[in-house]
Amino acid sequence: MENRYVSHPNDVKVFNTERLREEFLIDSLFATDELVTVYTHVDRFIVGSAVPVTKDIKLEVNLKDIGTDYFLERREIGIINVGSKGVVIVDGMDYEVDAKECLYIGLGVKEVVFKKNGGSQPARFYFNSSPAHKSYPTKKSTQAEATPNHLGSIASSNERTIYKYIHQDGIQSCQLVMGMTELDPGNMWNTMPSHTHNRRSEIYLYFNLPEDGVVFHMMGQPDETRHLVVRNEQAIISPSWSIHSGVGTSNYTFIWGMAGENQTFNDMDAVAMQDLR
């Protein structure tokens, strides 16, 4: 498991491009037949992926990584499939997870296995995990069952639909909030004006980008902005003090996961456009 540590905003002001990417960009997800995990000390998220092609992949970590006997002994997890239809086995029970569907698994589940589907196009499981202190039942949500919220307009290049999977009025969890945002064709901005939410951090996964497409992910303090160039199926760690907004060379989709002091989706601090620098 790769470790990422917390960076103070005053330090980030002097980071060059290489250092910014080392600290905040996760660029090596979705390795075939491997469990990929990144542990960030920002709200102690674990970000990861599993692409089972020739073998099943078990969700497991070394005891030294998180100090527990099994992965979900003190954690919960949200899984969204960005590939073809697949199956996740949860303590012996099969859950079929199709593209853009979400599976939540709560604290205390001892065995999770990502099962190969035997087809030419594998499932591509992406997950966020946060610490938990209460157990909630395993539950799946399709995209149609998620709570959609259509925002923006073509005039401002940010017409998009937010699908909330794990949240206060959807799949119940201890701390984790998770969902997906799809931009309509012809739209590039995922949000602007930007915002921060000092009471929780956020993880982004950008996908459905063409091979030559990129997203310029805006980050940093409002008066000390920075950016990262992000490609398809790469993730960003966004600490609570940082804005998070992006503009792409085409429309795209991204998965967002949050954890921290609360689960209130609208708990955010707006940044006025004139205050951005």
C-alpha atoms as an extended CHARMM CRD file, in Angstrom:
* protein
*
       277  EXT
         1         1  MET       CA              0.0000000000        0.0000000000        0.0000000000  PROA      1               0.0000000000
         2         2  GLU       CA              1.3520000000        3.3960000000       -0.9940000000  PROA      2               0.0000000000
         3         3  ASN       CA              1.2960000000        6.0970000000        1.6940000000  PROA      3               0.0000000000
         4         4  ARG       CA              0.5600000000        9.7940000000        1.1460000000  PROA      4               0.0000000000
         5         5  TYR       CA              1.0500000000       12.2720000000        3.9660000000  PROA      5               0.0000000000
         6         6  VAL       CA             -0.6770000000       15.5370000000        4.8250000000  PROA      6               0.0000000000
         7         7  SER       CA              0.7070000000       18.7290000000        3.2370000000  PROA      7               0.0000000000
         8         8  HSD       CA              0.2970000000       22.1260000000        4.8800000000  PROA      8               0.0000000000
         9         9  PRO       CA             -1.0780000000       24.8310000000        2.5410000000  PROA      9               0.0000000000
        10        10  ASN       CA              1.8870000000       27.0980000000        3.2930000000  PROA      10              0.0000000000
        11        11  ASP       CA              4.2150000000       24.3720000000        2.0320000000  PROA      11              0.0000000000
        12        12  VAL       CA              2.1500000000       23.7150000000       -1.0860000000  PROA      12              0.0000000000
        13        13  LYS       CA              2.6750000000       27.3290000000       -2.1700000000  PROA      13              0.0000000000
        14        14  VAL       CA              6.2790000000       26.4870000000       -3.1370000000  PROA      14              0.0000000000
        15        15  PHE       CA              5.6860000000       23.0280000000       -4.6840000000  PROA      15              0.0000000000
        16        16  ASN       CA              6.7190000000       22.6340000000       -8.3060000000  PROA      16              0.0000000000
        17        17  THR       CA              4.6690000000       20.5540000000      -10.7520000000  PROA      17              0.0000000000
        18        18  GLU       CA              6.4790000000       17.3060000000       -9.9530000000  PROA      18              0.0000000000
        19        19  ARG       CA              5.9700000000       17.7250000000       -6.2020000000  PROA      19              0.0000000000
        20        20  LEU       CA              2.2860000000       18.6160000000       -6.6260000000  PROA      20              0.0000000000
        21        21  ARG       CA              1.7590000000       15.4390000000       -8.6380000000  PROA      21              0.0000000000
        22        22  GLU       CA              3.6380000000       13.3070000000       -6.0910000000  PROA      22              0.0000000000
        23        23  GLU       CA              1.4840000000       14.5900000000       -3.2340000000  PROA      23              0.0000000000
        24        24  PHE       CA             -1.9930000000       14.8420000000       -4.7600000000  PROA      24              0.0000000000
        25        25  LEU       CA             -2.2580000000       12.8460000000       -8.0110000000  PROA      25              0.0000000000
        26        26  ILE       CA             -2.8930000000        9.0850000000       -8.0640000000  PROA      26              0.0000000000
        27        27  ASP       CA             -1.9000000000        8.0660000000      -11.5900000000  PROA      27              0.0000000000
        28        28  SER       CA             -1.4000000000        4.2920000000      -11.3710000000  PROA      28              0.0000000000
        29        29  LEU       CA             -4.8290000000        2.7990000000      -10.6740000000  PROA      29              0.0000000000
        30        30  PHE       CA             -6.5290000000       -0.0910000000      -12.5370000000  PROA      30              0.0000000000
        31        31  ALA       CA             -3.6760000000       -2.5830000000      -12.8820000000  PROA      31              0.0000000000
        32        32  THR       CA             -4.8030000000       -5.9170000000      -14.3390000000  PROA      32              0.0000000000
        33        33  ASP       CA             -5.2230000000       -8.7170000000      -11.7630000000  PROA      33              0.0000000000
        34        34  GLU       CA             -3.9300000000       -6.5180000000       -8.9410000000  PROA      34              0.0000000000
        35        35  LEU       CA             -5.3730000000       -4.7960000000       -5.9060000000  PROA      35              0.0000000000
        36        36  VAL       CA             -4.0740000000       -1.2170000000       -5.9930000000  PROA      36              0.0000000000
        37        37  THR       CA             -4.3860000000        0.7960000000       -2.7580000000  PROA      37              0.0000000000
        38        38  VAL       CA             -3.2450000000        4.2510000000       -1.7180000000  PROA      38              0.0000000000
        39        39  TYR       CA             -3.5090000000        5.3370000000        1.9220000000  PROA      39              0.0000000000
        40        40  THR       CA             -3.7460000000        9.0760000000        2.4500000000  PROA      40              0.0000000000
        41        41  HSD       CA             -3.4850000000       10.6390000000        5.8860000000  PROA      41              0.0000000000
        42        42  VAL       CA             -6.0110000000       13.2320000000        4.6720000000  PROA      42              0.0000000000
        43        43  ASP       CA             -9.0150000000       11.9600000000        6.6760000000  PROA      43              0.0000000000
        44        44  ARG       CA             -7.3490000000        8.5090000000        6.4730000000  PROA      44              0.0000000000
        45        45  PHE       CA             -8.9430000000        7.6300000000        3.1540000000  PROA      45              0.0000000000
        46        46  ILE       CA             -7.9310000000        4.5090000000        1.2820000000  PROA      46              0.0000000000
        47        47  VAL       CA             -8.3230000000        4.8770000000       -2.4840000000  PROA      47              0.0000000000
        48        48  GLY       CA             -8.0580000000        1.8050000000       -4.6710000000  PROA      48              0.0000000000
        49        49  SER       CA             -9.0110000000       -0.3370000000       -7.6220000000  PROA      49              0.0000000000
        50        50  ALA       CA             -9.3250000000       -3.9470000000       -8.7460000000  PROA      50              0.0000000000
        51        51  VAL       CA             -9.4610000000       -5.2650000000      -12.3160000000  PROA      51              0.0000000000
        52        52  PRO       CA             -9.9540000000       -9.0660000000      -12.1190000000  PROA      52              0.0000000000
        53        53  VAL       CA             -9.1860000000      -10.5990000000      -15.5280000000  PROA      53              0.0000000000
        54        54  THR       CA             -7.5980000000      -14.0290000000      -15.0390000000  PROA      54              0.0000000000
        55        55  LYS       CA             -8.1670000000      -14.4000000000      -11.2990000000  PROA      55              0.0000000000
        56        56  ASP       CA            -10.3470000000      -13.1780000000       -8.4590000000  PROA      56              0.0000000000
        57        57  ILE       CA             -8.9000000000      -10.4020000000       -6.2970000000  PROA      57              0.0000000000
        58        58  LYS       CA             -9.3520000000      -10.3410000000       -2.5330000000  PROA      58              0.0000000000
        59        59  LEU       CA             -9.6680000000       -7.0510000000       -0.6540000000  PROA      59              0.0000000000
        60        60  GLU       CA             -6.8790000000       -7.3830000000        1.8760000000  PROA      60              0.0000000000
        61        61  VAL       CA             -3.9840000000       -5.4480000000        3.3410000000  PROA      61              0.0000000000
        62        62  ASN       CA             -0.9390000000       -6.1600000000        5.4370000000  PROA      62              0.0000000000
        63        63  LEU       CA             -1.5280000000       -5.8020000000        9.1780000000  PROA      63              0.0000000000
        64        64  LYS       CA              1.1310000000       -3.0700000000        9.2650000000  PROA      64              0.0000000000
        65        65  ASP       CA             -0.7980000000       -0.9340000000        6.7810000000  PROA      65              0.0000000000
        66        66  ILE       CA             -3.8920000000       -0.2340000000        8.9080000000  PROA      66              0.0000000000
        67        67  GLY       CA             -3.2780000000       -2.1390000000       12.1520000000  PROA      67              0.0000000000
        68        68  THR       CA             -6.2780000000       -4.4710000000       11.9270000000  PROA      68              0.0000000000
        69        69  ASP       CA             -6.7140000000       -8.1640000000       11.1480000000  PROA      69              0.0000000000
        70        70  TYR       CA             -8.9140000000       -7.5650000000        8.0960000000  PROA      70              0.0000000000
        71        71  PHE       CA             -9.7020000000       -4.6140000000        5.8400000000  PROA      71              0.0000000000
        72        72  LEU       CA            -13.1740000000       -3.6920000000        7.1180000000  PROA      72              0.0000000000
        73        73  GLU       CA            -12.6020000000       -4.4130000000       10.7910000000  PROA      73              0.0000000000
        74        74  ARG       CA            -12.6430000000       -0.6460000000       11.4860000000  PROA      74              0.0000000000
        75        75  ARG       CA            -13.6400000000        0.6770000000        8.0570000000  PROA      75              0.0000000000
        76        76  GLU       CA            -16.4240000000        0.9750000000        5.4860000000  PROA      76              0.0000000000
        77        77  ILE       CA            -16.1170000000        1.0400000000        1.7060000000  PROA      77              0.0000000000
        78        78  GLY       CA            -17.9330000000        2.3250000000       -1.3720000000  PROA      78              0.0000000000
        79        79  ILE       CA            -17.2850000000        0.6020000000       -4.7170000000  PROA      79              0.0000000000
        80        80  ILE       CA            -18.2910000000        1.9420000000       -8.1470000000  PROA      80              0.0000000000
        81        81  ASN       CA            -17.7360000000       -0.0810000000      -11.3130000000  PROA      81              0.0000000000
        82        82  VAL       CA            -16.3840000000        1.9730000000      -14.2440000000  PROA      82              0.0000000000
        83        83  GLY       CA            -15.9960000000       -1.0790000000      -16.5310000000  PROA      83              0.0000000000
        84        84  SER       CA            -18.1760000000       -3.9650000000      -17.6830000000  PROA      84              0.0000000000
        85        85  LYS       CA            -20.5340000000       -5.9560000000      -15.4800000000  PROA      85              0.0000000000
        86        86  GLY       CA            -18.8490000000       -7.7150000000      -12.5720000000  PROA      86              0.0000000000
        87        87  VAL       CA            -19.4710000000       -9.4440000000       -9.2610000000  PROA      87              0.0000000000
        88        88  VAL       CA            -18.3350000000       -8.6050000000       -5.7460000000  PROA      88              0.0000000000
        89        89  ILE       CA            -18.5150000000      -11.3960000000       -3.1730000000  PROA      89              0.0000000000
        90        90  VAL       CA            -19.3120000000      -10.1190000000        0.3390000000  PROA      90              0.0000000000
        91        91  ASP       CA            -18.8800000000      -12.7380000000        3.0690000000  PROA      91              0.0000000000
        92        92  GLY       CA            -19.9190000000      -15.4420000000        0.6140000000  PROA      92              0.0000000000
        93        93  MET       CA            -22.8380000000      -13.5910000000       -1.0050000000  PROA      93              0.0000000000
        94        94  ASP       CA            -22.6280000000      -12.4610000000       -4.6580000000  PROA      94              0.0000000000
        95        95  TYR       CA            -23.5500000000       -8.9010000000       -5.6390000000  PROA      95              0.0000000000
        96        96  GLU       CA            -23.7340000000       -8.1620000000       -9.3580000000  PROA      96              0.0000000000
        97        97  VAL       CA            -22.4160000000       -4.6580000000      -10.0580000000  PROA      97              0.0000000000
        98        98  ASP       CA            -22.8930000000       -3.2350000000      -13.5430000000  PROA      98              0.0000000000
        99        99  ALA       CA            -21.2640000000       -0.1400000000      -15.0460000000  PROA      99              0.0000000000
       100       100  LYS       CA            -21.8010000000        3.0200000000      -12.9630000000  PROA      100             0.0000000000
       101       101  GLU       CA            -23.4640000000        1.0740000000      -10.1590000000  PROA      101             0.0000000000
       102       102  CYS       CA            -22.3970000000        1.4430000000       -6.5320000000  PROA      102             0.0000000000
       103       103  LEU       CA            -21.9960000000       -1.1380000000       -3.7860000000  PROA      103             0.0000000000
       104       104  TYR       CA            -21.6030000000       -0.0830000000       -0.1510000000  PROA      104             0.0000000000
       105       105  ILE       CA            -20.1130000000       -2.5040000000        2.4020000000  PROA      105             0.0000000000
       106       106  GLY       CA            -20.0820000000       -1.6620000000        6.0870000000  PROA      106             0.0000000000
       107       107  LEU       CA            -17.8310000000       -2.1800000000        9.0650000000  PROA      107             0.0000000000
       108       108  GLY       CA            -17.3030000000       -5.7540000000       10.2220000000  PROA      108             0.0000000000
       109       109  VAL       CA            -17.5000000000       -7.6220000000        6.9110000000  PROA      109             0.0000000000
       110       110  LYS       CA            -14.5820000000      -10.0460000000        6.9190000000  PROA      110             0.0000000000
       111       111  GLU       CA            -14.1750000000      -11.0520000000        3.2880000000  PROA      111             0.0000000000
       112       112  VAL       CA            -14.6250000000       -9.0800000000        0.0690000000  PROA      112             0.0000000000
       113       113  VAL       CA            -13.6240000000      -10.5920000000       -3.2730000000  PROA      113             0.0000000000
       114       114  PHE       CA            -13.6920000000       -8.9420000000       -6.7060000000  PROA      114             0.0000000000
       115       115  LYS       CA            -14.6580000000      -11.7630000000       -9.0640000000  PROA      115             0.0000000000
       116       116  LYS       CA            -13.5130000000      -12.1200000000      -12.6600000000  PROA      116             0.0000000000
       117       117  ASN       CA            -16.4340000000      -12.0810000000      -15.1000000000  PROA      117             0.0000000000
       118       118  GLY       CA            -14.8830000000      -14.3550000000      -17.7350000000  PROA      118             0.0000000000
       119       119  GLY       CA            -15.7180000000      -11.9270000000      -20.5500000000  PROA      119             0.0000000000
       120       120  SER       CA            -13.4700000000      -10.0570000000      -22.9430000000  PROA      120             0.0000000000
       121       121  GLN       CA            -14.2180000000       -6.7650000000      -21.1700000000  PROA      121             0.0000000000
       122       122  PRO       CA            -13.4710000000       -6.8910000000      -17.4270000000  PROA      122             0.0000000000
       123       123  ALA       CA            -15.1110000000       -5.0400000000      -14.5940000000  PROA      123             0.0000000000
       124       124  ARG       CA            -13.0650000000       -2.0880000000      -13.3460000000  PROA      124             0.0000000000
       125       125  PHE       CA            -13.8290000000       -1.6100000000       -9.6790000000  PROA      125             0.0000000000
       126       126  TYR       CA            -12.9080000000        1.7100000000       -8.0450000000  PROA      126             0.0000000000
       127       127  PHE       CA            -13.3110000000        2.2420000000       -4.3160000000  PROA      127             0.0000000000
       128       128  ASN       CA            -13.0410000000        4.7270000000       -1.4600000000  PROA      128             0.0000000000
       129       129  SER       CA            -12.7610000000        3.5840000000        2.1570000000  PROA      129             0.0000000000
       130       130  SER       CA            -12.9210000000        5.6460000000        5.3330000000  PROA      130             0.0000000000
       131       131  PRO       CA            -12.7460000000        4.7960000000        9.0470000000  PROA      131             0.0000000000
       132       132  ALA       CA            -16.0650000000        3.7780000000       10.6200000000  PROA      132             0.0000000000
       133       133  HSD       CA            -17.4190000000        3.3070000000       14.1460000000  PROA      133             0.0000000000
       134       134  LYS       CA            -20.8460000000        1.8460000000       13.3260000000  PROA      134             0.0000000000
       135       135  SER       CA            -21.9620000000       -0.9550000000       11.0470000000  PROA      135             0.0000000000
       136       136  TYR       CA            -24.4690000000       -0.4200000000        8.2250000000  PROA      136             0.0000000000
       137       137  PRO       CA            -25.7920000000       -3.1550000000        5.9250000000  PROA      137             0.0000000000
       138       138  THR       CA            -24.3680000000       -3.9610000000        2.5060000000  PROA      138             0.0000000000
       139       139  LYS       CA            -26.4600000000       -2.2690000000       -0.1620000000  PROA      139             0.0000000000
       140       140  LYS       CA            -26.3100000000       -1.6980000000       -3.9080000000  PROA      140             0.0000000000
       141       141  SER       CA            -27.6020000000        1.2510000000       -5.9320000000  PROA      141             0.0000000000
       142       142  THR       CA            -28.0020000000        1.5080000000       -9.6830000000  PROA      142             0.0000000000
       143       143  GLN       CA            -27.5110000000        4.8070000000      -11.4600000000  PROA      143             0.0000000000
       144       144  ALA       CA            -31.2810000000        4.9990000000      -11.9970000000  PROA      144             0.0000000000
       145       145  GLU       CA            -31.8420000000        4.6100000000       -8.2410000000  PROA      145             0.0000000000
       146       146  ALA       CA            -29.3310000000        7.3060000000       -7.2850000000  PROA      146             0.0000000000
       147       147  THR       CA            -30.5880000000       10.7630000000       -6.4030000000  PROA      147             0.0000000000
       148       148  PRO       CA            -30.0330000000       12.8940000000       -9.5500000000  PROA      148             0.0000000000
       149       149  ASN       CA            -29.5070000000       16.6350000000       -9.3790000000  PROA      149             0.0000000000
       150       150  HSD       CA            -29.2540000000       18.4730000000      -12.7130000000  PROA      150             0.0000000000
       151       151  LEU       CA            -27.2050000000       21.6640000000      -12.5010000000  PROA      151             0.0000000000
       152       152  GLY       CA            -25.5530000000       24.3030000000      -14.6730000000  PROA      152             0.0000000000
       153       153  SER       CA            -26.1480000000       25.4020000000      -18.2390000000  PROA      153             0.0000000000
       154       154  ILE       CA            -24.5410000000       25.1610000000      -21.6450000000  PROA      154             0.0000000000
       155       155  ALA       CA            -24.0410000000       28.9420000000      -21.5210000000  PROA      155             0.0000000000
       156       156  SER       CA            -21.5370000000       28.5110000000      -18.6810000000  PROA      156             0.0000000000
       157       157  SER       CA            -20.1740000000       25.1980000000      -20.0250000000  PROA      157             0.0000000000
       158       158  ASN       CA            -21.1200000000       23.3070000000      -16.8400000000  PROA      158             0.0000000000
       159       159  GLU       CA            -24.3950000000       21.4880000000      -17.5150000000  PROA      159             0.0000000000
       160       160  ARG       CA            -24.1330000000       18.2890000000      -15.5260000000  PROA      160             0.0000000000
       161       161  THR       CA            -26.0160000000       15.6990000000      -13.4800000000  PROA      161             0.0000000000
       162       162  ILE       CA            -24.9160000000       14.7250000000       -9.9780000000  PROA      162             0.0000000000
       163       163  TYR       CA            -25.8260000000       11.1930000000       -8.8680000000  PROA      163             0.0000000000
       164       164  LYS       CA            -25.7090000000       10.6810000000       -5.1070000000  PROA      164             0.0000000000
       165       165  TYR       CA            -25.2270000000        7.0590000000       -4.0690000000  PROA      165             0.0000000000
       166       166  ILE       CA            -23.9780000000        7.0270000000       -0.4710000000  PROA      166             0.0000000000
       167       167  HSD       CA            -25.4850000000        9.9720000000        1.4190000000  PROA      167             0.0000000000
       168       168  GLN       CA            -27.9810000000       10.9080000000        4.1120000000  PROA      168             0.0000000000
       169       169  ASP       CA            -31.0410000000       10.2490000000        1.9250000000  PROA      169             0.0000000000
       170       170  GLY       CA            -29.6150000000        7.2590000000        0.0320000000  PROA      170             0.0000000000
       171       171  ILE       CA            -27.3740000000        4.3820000000        1.0440000000  PROA      171             0.0000000000
       172       172  GLN       CA            -26.6820000000        4.8600000000        4.7490000000  PROA      172             0.0000000000
       173       173  SER       CA            -23.0850000000        4.9220000000        5.9850000000  PROA      173             0.0000000000
       174       174  CYS       CA            -21.0600000000        5.9170000000        8.9900000000  PROA      174             0.0000000000
       175       175  GLN       CA            -18.8870000000        8.6810000000        7.4650000000  PROA      175             0.0000000000
       176       176  LEU       CA            -18.4470000000        8.0270000000        3.7540000000  PROA      176             0.0000000000
       177       177  VAL       CA            -20.3460000000       10.0990000000        1.1670000000  PROA      177             0.0000000000
       178       178  MET       CA            -19.9460000000        9.0400000000       -2.4470000000  PROA      178             0.0000000000
       179       179  GLY       CA            -21.4090000000        9.7160000000       -5.8700000000  PROA      179             0.0000000000
       180       180  MET       CA            -20.7710000000       10.4800000000       -9.5100000000  PROA      180             0.0000000000
       181       181  THR       CA            -21.1190000000       13.5150000000      -11.7700000000  PROA      181             0.0000000000
       182       182  GLU       CA            -21.6250000000       13.3360000000      -15.5430000000  PROA      182             0.0000000000
       183       183  LEU       CA            -21.0760000000       16.3480000000      -17.7610000000  PROA      183             0.0000000000
       184       184  ASP       CA            -23.3770000000       16.7600000000      -20.7640000000  PROA      184             0.0000000000
       185       185  PRO       CA            -21.7520000000       16.8630000000      -24.2270000000  PROA      185             0.0000000000
       186       186  GLY       CA            -20.2800000000       20.2770000000      -24.9800000000  PROA      186             0.0000000000
       187       187  ASN       CA            -19.6460000000       21.0630000000      -21.3020000000  PROA      187             0.0000000000
       188       188  MET       CA            -16.2020000000       21.1660000000      -19.6720000000  PROA      188             0.0000000000
       189       189  TRP       CA            -16.3930000000       22.7610000000      -16.2020000000  PROA      189             0.0000000000
       190       190  ASN       CA            -17.4200000000       20.5420000000      -13.2940000000  PROA      190             0.0000000000
       191       191  THR       CA            -18.0870000000       23.5040000000      -11.0010000000  PROA      191             0.0000000000
       192       192  MET       CA            -17.3680000000       27.2180000000      -10.9560000000  PROA      192             0.0000000000
       193       193  PRO       CA            -17.4970000000       29.3200000000       -8.8350000000  PROA      193             0.0000000000
       194       194  SER       CA            -15.3890000000       26.9710000000       -6.7670000000  PROA      194             0.0000000000
       195       195  HSD       CA            -15.6620000000       26.1730000000       -3.0760000000  PROA      195             0.0000000000
       196       196  THR       CA            -13.9280000000       24.5380000000       -0.1490000000  PROA      196             0.0000000000
       197       197  HSD       CA            -15.3630000000       22.4920000000        2.7030000000  PROA      197             0.0000000000
       198       198  ASN       CA            -13.0920000000       22.8540000000        5.6860000000  PROA      198             0.0000000000
       199       199  ARG       CA            -14.8770000000       20.1140000000        7.6260000000  PROA      199             0.0000000000
       200       200  ARG       CA            -14.1220000000       17.2540000000        5.2120000000  PROA      200             0.0000000000
       201       201  SER       CA            -11.8170000000       16.2480000000        2.3900000000  PROA      201             0.0000000000
       202       202  GLU       CA            -12.6640000000       14.8520000000       -1.0320000000  PROA      202             0.0000000000
       203       203  ILE       CA            -11.2710000000       12.3640000000       -3.5180000000  PROA      203             0.0000000000
       204       204  TYR       CA            -11.9080000000       12.6900000000       -7.2650000000  PROA      204             0.0000000000
       205       205  LEU       CA            -11.6050000000       10.0150000000       -9.9770000000  PROA      205             0.0000000000
       206       206  TYR       CA            -11.8250000000       11.3460000000      -13.5370000000  PROA      206             0.0000000000
       207       207  PHE       CA            -12.8960000000        8.8860000000      -16.2520000000  PROA      207             0.0000000000
       208       208  ASN       CA            -14.6470000000        8.6150000000      -19.6320000000  PROA      208             0.0000000000
       209       209  LEU       CA            -11.9470000000       10.8530000000      -21.0920000000  PROA      209             0.0000000000
       210       210  PRO       CA            -10.6040000000       10.1580000000      -24.6030000000  PROA      210             0.0000000000
       211       211  GLU       CA             -7.0010000000        9.0030000000      -24.9090000000  PROA      211             0.0000000000
       212       212  ASP       CA             -5.7910000000       12.4880000000      -25.8630000000  PROA      212             0.0000000000
       213       213  GLY       CA             -8.1080000000       14.2850000000      -23.3990000000  PROA      213             0.0000000000
       214       214  VAL       CA             -7.0980000000       15.9440000000      -20.1370000000  PROA      214             0.0000000000
       215       215  VAL       CA             -8.7150000000       17.7390000000      -17.2340000000  PROA      215             0.0000000000
       216       216  PHE       CA             -7.0410000000       20.7520000000      -15.6500000000  PROA      216             0.0000000000
       217       217  HSD       CA             -7.8900000000       20.1860000000      -11.9940000000  PROA      217             0.0000000000
       218       218  MET       CA             -7.7980000000       23.4240000000      -10.0030000000  PROA      218             0.0000000000
       219       219  MET       CA             -6.5680000000       23.2030000000       -6.4150000000  PROA      219             0.0000000000
       220       220  GLY       CA             -4.8600000000       25.2590000000       -3.7130000000  PROA      220             0.0000000000
       221       221  GLN       CA             -6.1020000000       28.0270000000       -1.4630000000  PROA      221             0.0000000000
       222       222  PRO       CA             -8.4070000000       30.5380000000       -3.1850000000  PROA      222             0.0000000000
       223       223  ASP       CA             -5.6970000000       33.2160000000       -3.2210000000  PROA      223             0.0000000000
       224       224  GLU       CA             -2.9080000000       30.7280000000       -4.1180000000  PROA      224             0.0000000000
       225       225  THR       CA             -4.3870000000       28.5170000000       -6.8120000000  PROA      225             0.0000000000
       226       226  ARG       CA             -2.5310000000       25.6760000000       -8.5070000000  PROA      226             0.0000000000
       227       227  HSD       CA             -3.4930000000       23.1240000000      -11.1320000000  PROA      227             0.0000000000
       228       228  LEU       CA             -2.7930000000       19.5110000000      -12.0430000000  PROA      228             0.0000000000
       229       229  VAL       CA             -3.1320000000       17.9230000000      -15.4690000000  PROA      229             0.0000000000
       230       230  VAL       CA             -5.2200000000       14.7620000000      -15.0140000000  PROA      230             0.0000000000
       231       231  ARG       CA             -5.8150000000       11.9810000000      -17.5500000000  PROA      231             0.0000000000
       232       232  ASN       CA             -8.3480000000        9.2030000000      -17.8640000000  PROA      232             0.0000000000
       233       233  GLU       CA             -8.8350000000        7.0270000000      -14.7530000000  PROA      233             0.0000000000
       234       234  GLN       CA             -6.5490000000        9.0920000000      -12.5590000000  PROA      234             0.0000000000
       235       235  ALA       CA             -7.5420000000       10.3460000000       -9.1080000000  PROA      235             0.0000000000
       236       236  ILE       CA             -6.9210000000       13.4830000000       -7.0700000000  PROA      236             0.0000000000
       237       237  ILE       CA             -6.6120000000       13.8770000000       -3.2980000000  PROA      237             0.0000000000
       238       238  SER       CA             -8.2680000000       17.1560000000       -2.3350000000  PROA      238             0.0000000000
       239       239  PRO       CA             -7.5870000000       18.3080000000        1.2550000000  PROA      239             0.0000000000
       240       240  SER       CA            -10.1700000000       20.3610000000        3.1270000000  PROA      240             0.0000000000
       241       241  TRP       CA             -8.3620000000       23.6910000000        2.6500000000  PROA      241             0.0000000000
       242       242  SER       CA             -8.1650000000       23.3630000000       -1.1310000000  PROA      242             0.0000000000
       243       243  ILE       CA            -10.5960000000       24.4350000000       -3.8060000000  PROA      243             0.0000000000
       244       244  HSD       CA            -11.5210000000       21.6520000000       -6.2200000000  PROA      244             0.0000000000
       245       245  SER       CA            -12.7700000000       22.4490000000       -9.6630000000  PROA      245             0.0000000000
       246       246  GLY       CA            -11.8200000000       21.2300000000      -13.1000000000  PROA      246             0.0000000000
       247       247  VAL       CA            -12.1140000000       22.0160000000      -16.7780000000  PROA      247             0.0000000000
       248       248  GLY       CA            -11.5850000000       19.4390000000      -19.5030000000  PROA      248             0.0000000000
       249       249  THR       CA            -10.7450000000       19.3670000000      -23.1820000000  PROA      249             0.0000000000
       250       250  SER       CA            -14.1080000000       17.5960000000      -23.6140000000  PROA      250             0.0000000000
       251       251  ASN       CA            -16.9370000000       16.4220000000      -21.3830000000  PROA      251             0.0000000000
       252       252  TYR       CA            -16.1090000000       13.6550000000      -18.8790000000  PROA      252             0.0000000000
       253       253  THR       CA            -17.3830000000       11.8820000000      -15.7710000000  PROA      253             0.0000000000
       254       254  PHE       CA            -15.9600000000       11.8590000000      -12.2740000000  PROA      254             0.0000000000
       255       255  ILE       CA            -16.5690000000        9.9880000000       -9.0330000000  PROA      255             0.0000000000
       256       256  TRP       CA            -16.3650000000       11.9450000000       -5.8050000000  PROA      256             0.0000000000
       257       257  GLY       CA            -15.9490000000       10.6210000000       -2.2870000000  PROA      257             0.0000000000
       258       258  MET       CA            -15.9750000000       12.6260000000        0.9370000000  PROA      258             0.0000000000
       259       259  ALA       CA            -15.4110000000       11.9760000000        4.6340000000  PROA      259             0.0000000000
       260       260  GLY       CA            -14.8890000000       14.1440000000        7.6850000000  PROA      260             0.0000000000
       261       261  GLU       CA            -16.9610000000       15.8600000000       10.3460000000  PROA      261             0.0000000000
       262       262  ASN       CA            -20.3840000000       15.4110000000        8.7490000000  PROA      262             0.0000000000
       263       263  GLN       CA            -22.3150000000       13.9560000000        5.8230000000  PROA      263             0.0000000000
       264       264  THR       CA            -24.1390000000       17.1330000000        4.7700000000  PROA      264             0.0000000000
       265       265  PHE       CA            -23.6890000000       17.3510000000        1.0100000000  PROA      265             0.0000000000
       266       266  ASN       CA            -24.2500000000       21.1220000000        0.8760000000  PROA      266             0.0000000000
       267       267  ASP       CA            -21.8210000000       21.9300000000        3.7060000000  PROA      267             0.0000000000
       268       268  MET       CA            -19.3760000000       23.9900000000        1.6700000000  PROA      268             0.0000000000
       269       269  ASP       CA            -17.8280000000       27.4450000000        1.6840000000  PROA      269             0.0000000000
       270       270  ALA       CA            -18.3200000000       29.2710000000       -1.6120000000  PROA      270             0.0000000000
       271       271  VAL       CA            -15.4400000000       31.2610000000       -3.0440000000  PROA      271             0.0000000000
       272       272  ALA       CA            -16.3320000000       34.4890000000       -4.8250000000  PROA      272             0.0000000000
       273       273  MET       CA            -14.8840000000       34.7400000000       -8.3250000000  PROA      273             0.0000000000
       274       274  GLN       CA            -13.1580000000       38.0290000000       -7.4690000000  PROA      274             0.0000000000
       275       275  ASP       CA            -11.2740000000       36.3130000000       -4.6270000000  PROA      275             0.0000000000
       276       276  LEU       CA             -9.5880000000       33.7470000000       -6.8650000000  PROA      276             0.0000000000
       277       277  ARG       CA             -5.9410000000       34.3750000000       -7.6680000000  PROA      277             0.0000000000
